[in-house]
Amino acid sequence: MDAATHRRLLGLFAAEAAESLTALGETCARFSAGPDPAAVVEFKQVAHGLKGAAAALGLAPLVDALHRLEGLAADETAAARARIARALEVLGAITTGLSVHGQLGQSELDVLAALVGGGAAAPERPARPAAPATAEGALERLTLPAREVDDALRLASAVARQAAALPDAAGAPGVELALSADRLEALLLEFRMVPAGQAFEGLDAEVGALAAKLGKDVGLEVRGLEVRVDRNTLQFARAMVRHLVRNAIDHGFEAPTDRARAGKPARGRLTVAAAVLGATLEIRVADDGAGFDADGIRARLSAAARDPARIASLSDADVLLQFAAAGGSTRAEATDVSGRGVGLSAVVSLVRSKGGDFRLESVRGQGSTVTFDVPLDAYSAEVLTVGSGGLLFGIPLTAVERTLRIGEGGVALQPGPTGPMVPVDEQILQLVALPTPDRGPAPRFAVVVRANQRRVALGVEDLGDATRVSPQRVPPAVHPDALVTGVALLPSGDPLQLLSPHLLLDAVLPASAAPPEAPAVAAVPERRRLKVLLAEDSLSTREVLRVLLEQEGFVVRVAGDGAEALEAARREVPDVVLSDFNMPRCDGPGLSRALRAAPATARLPIILLSSQADERSKAAGAASGADAYLVKSQFNAALLRATLRRLGVEE
Amino acid sequence: MKRLSPLQVRVPDPEPLKAQAALLALPPEAEDTHAVLALVGFRLGAHACAIELGVVSRAVARLGRVVPLLGGSQRLAGIAFIDNVPHVVADLWAATGAGVRPRATLTEAPALVVVREGWRVAVSVDGPLDLLEGGQLRATPASAVAGLALAGSHASGAMVLSAAWFKGWVEGLDAR
């Protein structure tokens, strides 16, 4: 691993540790206040996750201390609670030092060992005075315009990118500068995060007033209030949610008498749920109202379509999506609440312009659910840089499936009815070019981009590195048809345009091209690169493993937990699943059981990774149907290859 | 006598022309005849021009690399970074009906920066830039450059653009 990557991963770990320590402090406060078994379990899970991240980076002393800290949580004595609280403070100092100096401070480690190991008495720390409830106390907090924080973050990001690009000859001062810059960027990024609850404040009153005005009775339930989200993302989500809520009350819910006739409770139920899934914020707005008449909408679309057979072949969900995106209307008259008809097209368009996705499900008579997601953090995107037509573009890594060299030593292009095609595994994909003003030379690489379950091979002249950028928004009013969602400046000074995979595929693929199964072609001679689906909830561990595996030639797709991995495996079956043991929502054994239960993945090689080497965990892994169980601290590419050979997986 | 059918001119995108016509049809505003404190001078080809300093947030002597935005509006040159901040680039030549100049030309040209809500516009002009003392403007002459509305002329001979027109032109950049 090169020095710049290692620096970046240490920065990620420090940022993740800061979050974890905050969570640990909060859970510690809960079980210190009184018996709270749930808090103890949560504490252990967070500590375990941080331990895994530390193990991935080879920070053995931290791994050991965190392991002991997990055990200490079971001790209900006041002395143990005090030691935990103090240990968390020392851990904070250690991770701060790590981000600044790039190494663990031995003196702090000694203190930590004493605290969690039950050895020498822990040094006492003077009690922190309580914050005075005076004007002086008020001065402890600052209120800043959010724009200034954004500007500071932008500058910090620029410094971090430039520092990361310092040559190795810069030596230790360069490393320190890069780590400090990463830490500063992470700190400022944290300033932008606000709990989702802030965005939904007052929504219940708004719902009540609007429902009363329309003679309806609607109760609101909001879930996920504690989720912390980038302020800009949340502002956007709030605007979309208000629009959807107004539409649901106006058009979705029936009057109480109609509901009673339909056997429903007089009071309608409206649910707004926020959740963070990987790098996206997912918002769900569900109602138990009348639902959409999918058959009627299908008939209307068919009557207006040039190709009615295609409309007939669409699923109900696709019919509703097409209807919503096209500005479909279920009403002849506009209302002063939500305008004419459903009016979902604005939400669809805005969500897609942010690089997000939109889904609409509905059952006639039972209600509708609108789900949309948007990138969680618009200020930090990991992209693959590509060059085309003399310009540089960034494609979000989450949308990049793989890259291929075209021509000598790579894949051969095949003639197709609409232009060249590229064989990708068992499929051939259309090779498309970016519509740049200046045409460049023939493409030398193909980047397989996926969005909305469509794939395309994007021909580019140059293929750069995966890099993290802080894009700035392109004013949509000025460039309404732009295929980019932001622009950023690379450390080299070159401007980079951040492509929106959704807009790109819409622009380069004809509507009828979605998503046909391409015919099979003969295998092209190329060394097969194994596709690994990596499920890991810790960002820094995930990054360490991804870098490690990609350096070894594996094609890696990542998932933030078992549920995400299961969805990814259903979309495309990988060659092997490498999964963390403990994860939220769906853990490794749960993922293993779910994969074994589905015919398409029943025989898929599954390897569980854990920082625990105990027999009980191994037995749980085996019982779930996993093929192998590896310990994180011993994990490396050679061990993975040996395990894969043993499982009969050939490259 | 055979009547000729009325001549019809088809314009692919009439909105910018409509917006331009509306701006030019505005009666001169009182502010344009007032004394001004200071002006920033520039050139548009052979013509010496100026605009009230208060209208622009800054002026840069060299715009730097201008990048066309993929799928972006053809009426704009693209995006340029000034001090790490992206600016939408508009060419004042386009207001005269001459179209946007080549990006290579804009890269070396100076620009006047106007801040709009949430984003910035770099209006490309010709150099050199100059700071002119204000004072009472002379009576508004007929504009020597088609498409530009004037507030008057400066003692130096520079045509002083109408501040209201200039702001309206920048605001109109997002007209589809």
Interface residues (C-beta under 8 A of the other chain):
Chain A: R154 L155 A158 L391 F393 L434 P435 T436 P437 Q472 R473 V474 P475 A477 V478 H479 P480 D481 A482 L483 V484 V487 L489 P495 Q497 L499 L503 A507
Chain B: R65 V67 P68 L69 L70 G71 G72 S73 L76 I79 A80 F81 N84 V85 P86 V88 G118 W119 L173 D174 R176
